[in-house]
Amino acid sequence: MKPITKLFPALCLLIFFSAFANANISLPEIFSDNMVLQRNSEVTFWGWAKTGEPVEIKTGWSQDVATTKADNQGTWKLTVKTPEAGGPYTIQIKGFNEISFQNVLIGEVWLCSGQSNMEWSANSGITNKDEEIAKANFPEIRLYTVGTGTAKYPQNHCTGQWKVCTPETMREFSSIGYFFGKRLQEVMDVPIGLINSSWGGTPAEAWMPENVITGNEFLSKAASLQKPVPWGPVENARIYNAMIAPLVSFQIAGVIWYQGEGNTVNSYAYKELLSALITSWRNDWNSTFPFYFAQIAPYKYGDNFSGVEVRDEQRQVLELENTGMVILSDIGDTLDIHPKNKLGAALRFANMALNRHYKAIDVEDSGPLFQSVSYENKKAVVNFNHAKGLHAEGEITCFEIAGADKTYYPAKATIKNEQVIVESEKVKNPVSVRFAWRNTATPNLLNGANIPASSFLAE
């Protein structure tokens, strides 16, 4: 027994040093070959290693070396400054092992999120599908799709892989995301990174932190109206935890969002739901980044008003700073909840980003938005923002007015000095006006950029 006793401490040390020597640093899959990092920024790398393990990062654009050590939980984080757009670069990360990322570009990174209309790929069916796929060869556009998943608690890792944009990779990626990024790249001539984190048929409640809803009585009551469905989670925060929380340390320029169809069951609350989501994401990223969202297109739901109520709630979200709404009533399909004209929707998103965020172009990027209404001489006088060049294709449709009894009647509408004058012989003393107030309404009132006016209700 004595020889064994003498050997035991040495054996323990051998096992310890062997495990120590074989420890490996690792990173989440949002870091990979072909990725795009946000330019002119401080980007964060994070991952795992053995407790106390030294970690260093060396980039191809700088002689500086960033260093740290893994903490007592075996996690580490490092911040690296990025230059102006460019590349490709190599990034080396060293611990007791070494990881090397190749073909890394520096440019603009956007998160594309929402439900099926954002998730919709060219393979799912879009206008000019074959032509668009064939020409999707853009080496400076990189695509990352977050694998669908749910979690009860926030995660720090998601599945996916950065891919160079080719016909083969584009065909499975978000069509709106791709067309959006393609337009940005054409105008600004910088690399574009697109992260698609979307899931069809899901409500806003599943995309925001649990405490945002449970800490708000109004939102909690609205969320309780969601009932289980077979195609995806509706529970609070389940998608956020698995598909957004793992991204929040990855620097982005902004968000484009196409969602709302999953909230027709509690349409009255969508302004508060989406506003809370935007605010919570900005808090996570510690940035008031631009957040541009699509106003859901007209569609024949099983009632008259749930869809348009969501659209009007979306319009009111514009009270939040640095937000924008893409109006789609002219390029929707009332019989198909997935309109095939994804290019048209994406270009409106891109024009908004290029005009407002990048100041790279000077265009009208919104349709007319209700501003105010006054009542005089038995008529309603409606004022709009974004109304330059206000016109109609034929006789103006979709206006209604009501008196004190709130019974609405179709109304005659005329344009005068970029205002709309609304009247009806059946309403002698109007006190309320509404526009395009049906789920399937496709109004013909447009501004000089030929973008349609948003529906609204003014009571």
HUHU-V567789 format. One record per helix or strand of 3 or more residues. SS is the DSSP state (hx for helix, st for strand). FROM is the first residue (numbers start at 0). LEN is the number of residues. Records with the same first field share a line. If there is no record, write none. Layout:
# HUHU-V567789
SS = FROM-LEN  FROM-LEN
This chain:
# HUHU-V567789
hx = 1-20  115-4  121-3  128-6  166-4  174-14  203-4  209-5  216-7  237-10  260-25  305-12  341-16
st = 35-3  41-7  53-6  64-5  74-7  85-9  97-17  137-8  162-3  190-8  253-5  289-5  322-4  368-8  378-7  398-4  407-3  411-5  418-5  431-4  455-3
